[in-house]
Amino acid sequence: MVEVTRLWLIRHGATAWTEEGRFCGWSDVPLSDLGRHQISPLRPALDDLEFDSTWASDLSRATESAEIAVGGATPDRRLRELDFGELEGRTWDECSPAQQEELIGFDGFVAPGGESVAQLESRVRDFIGDLRHGEHLIFTHGGVIRLLGRLAGRNIVAKPGQMTVVDWGDVQSEDEAT
């Protein structure tokens, strides 16, 4: 029998900052009315599913999304978005062309005064490594979902309130083989 770790990843709903196109890493910006509206339709879809655990980033936009969708989740700060440092609250147009290029490339990005994607990967892998095989529902952020997708060989750009599924067992098998 093959044991699988399946990650059901939900990006939190919109915030005032995401609606304005602002980078929102570790800043604790709450859901907007639009964000609450984006998450609400998930509740009936998730009611019919069973999960071995339910987690959320400890930032309010993720914990509130989990509260709306499934009645709550266990918070874990390792599921936070990338710390954008000096770019927090800025828009795309306020970034230099070099920063924009690095953000598009993603893997080698290092936020000035913040965190690198390598640091993000380290803490997210640490979290995933603590999970047992099974079905895990995770309310988190676009950068975390993009990272996990890339590690699974997919390019996922999750919109606010969007759910995607990643079979992590495939990624672990590939990692263990190297």
C-alpha positions in Angstrom: 0.0 0.0 0.0 1.3 3.4 -1.0 1.1 6.0 1.7 0.4 9.5 0.4 0.6 12.9 2.0 -2.0 15.0 0.1 -2.0 18.8 0.7 -5.3 20.6 0.1 -4.0 24.2 -0.2 -6.3 27.2 0.1 -5.1 30.7 -0.4 -6.7 33.1 2.0 -9.3 35.5 0.7 -8.5 39.0 -0.4 -7.4 41.8 1.9 -7.4 45.6 1.3 -3.7 45.2 0.3 -4.2 42.4 -2.2 -7.1 44.4 -3.7 -4.7 47.3 -4.2 -1.9 45.0 -5.5 0.3 45.5 -2.5 2.8 42.9 -1.2 1.5 41.5 2.0 4.0 39.2 3.6 4.2 39.2 7.4 2.0 42.3 7.8 -1.1 41.1 9.6 -3.7 42.6 7.2 -7.2 41.2 7.8 -9.6 39.9 5.2 -11.7 42.4 3.4 -15.4 41.9 2.7 -14.4 40.6 -0.7 -12.1 38.1 0.9 -14.8 36.8 3.2 -17.1 36.5 0.1 -14.4 34.5 -1.7 -14.0 32.0 1.1 -17.7 31.4 1.9 -18.4 29.1 -1.1 -15.7 26.7 0.1 -17.7 25.7 3.2 -20.2 23.4 1.5 -17.5 21.9 -0.7 -15.3 21.1 2.3 -18.1 19.8 4.5 -18.2 16.6 2.5 -14.4 15.9 2.8 -12.5 14.4 5.6 -9.0 15.6 6.6 -6.5 14.2 9.0 -5.5 17.7 10.1 -6.4 21.3 9.4 -3.8 24.0 9.5 -3.5 27.7 8.9 -0.8 30.3 8.8 -0.9 32.3 12.1 -1.7 35.5 10.2 -5.3 36.7 10.6 -6.2 36.6 6.9 -5.5 32.8 6.9 -7.0 32.0 10.3 -10.2 33.9 9.5 -10.4 32.1 6.1 -10.2 28.8 8.0 -12.8 29.9 10.5 -15.2 30.9 7.7 -14.6 27.7 5.6 -14.3 25.0 8.2 -14.8 26.5 11.6 -11.1 27.0 12.4 -7.6 25.4 12.1 -4.5 25.0 14.1 -2.2 28.0 13.5 1.4 27.5 12.6 3.8 30.4 11.8 5.9 28.3 9.4 3.0 28.6 7.0 3.4 32.4 6.7 3.9 34.2 3.4 7.4 35.2 2.4 8.7 38.1 4.6 8.9 40.9 2.0 10.9 43.2 4.3 11.3 46.6 2.7 8.8 45.6 0.0 5.9 45.1 2.4 3.0 47.3 1.4 4.6 48.3 -1.9 3.0 47.6 -5.3 4.6 45.9 -8.3 5.2 49.3 -9.9 7.0 50.6 -6.8 9.6 47.8 -7.2 12.7 48.2 -9.3 13.0 46.4 -12.7 15.6 44.1 -11.1 13.3 43.3 -8.2 10.4 42.6 -10.6 12.6 40.2 -12.5 13.8 38.4 -9.4 10.2 38.1 -8.2 9.1 36.5 -11.5 12.0 34.1 -11.3 11.0 33.3 -7.7 13.5 30.7 -6.7 16.5 33.0 -6.2 14.5 35.9 -4.8 15.7 37.6 -1.6 13.5 40.3 -0.2 15.6 43.4 0.9 15.5 43.4 4.7 13.3 40.3 4.6 13.5 36.7 3.7 14.8 34.6 0.8 12.7 32.0 -1.0 15.3 29.5 0.3 14.4 30.5 3.8 10.7 30.2 3.0 11.3 26.7 1.6 13.3 25.6 4.7 10.5 26.5 7.1 7.7 25.2 4.9 9.6 21.9 4.4 10.1 21.8 8.2 6.3 22.1 8.6 5.5 19.4 5.9 8.1 17.1 7.4 6.1 17.1 10.7 2.9 15.8 8.9 1.9 12.2 8.9 0.7 10.6 5.7 -2.9 11.5 5.0 -5.1 14.3 3.9 -4.2 17.8 5.2 -6.1 21.0 4.7 -3.9 24.1 4.8 -5.0 27.7 4.7 -2.0 29.7 3.7 -0.6 32.3 1.2 0.2 32.6 -2.5 4.0 32.3 -2.0 3.7 29.1 0.0 1.4 27.6 -2.5 3.6 28.7 -5.4 6.6 27.1 -3.6 4.9 23.8 -2.9 3.6 23.7 -6.5 7.1 24.3 -7.9 8.5 21.5 -5.7 5.8 19.2 -7.1 6.7 20.2 -10.7 3.7 22.5 -11.2 3.5 26.3 -11.6 0.6 27.3 -9.4 -0.4 30.9 -9.1 -3.3 30.8 -6.6 -5.9 33.5 -6.6 -7.5 34.6 -3.3 -9.9 31.9 -2.1 -8.6 29.3 -4.5 -8.0 25.7 -3.6 -5.5 23.4 -5.2 -4.3 19.9 -4.3 -0.7 18.7 -4.2 0.3 15.1 -3.7 3.4 15.5 -1.5 4.4 11.8 -1.5 5.6 12.2 -5.1 7.8 15.1 -4.1 9.2 13.2 -1.1 10.0 10.2 -3.2 11.9 12.3 -5.7 13.8 14.2 -2.9 14.8 10.9 -1.2 16.1 9.6 -4.5 18.6 12.5 -4.9 
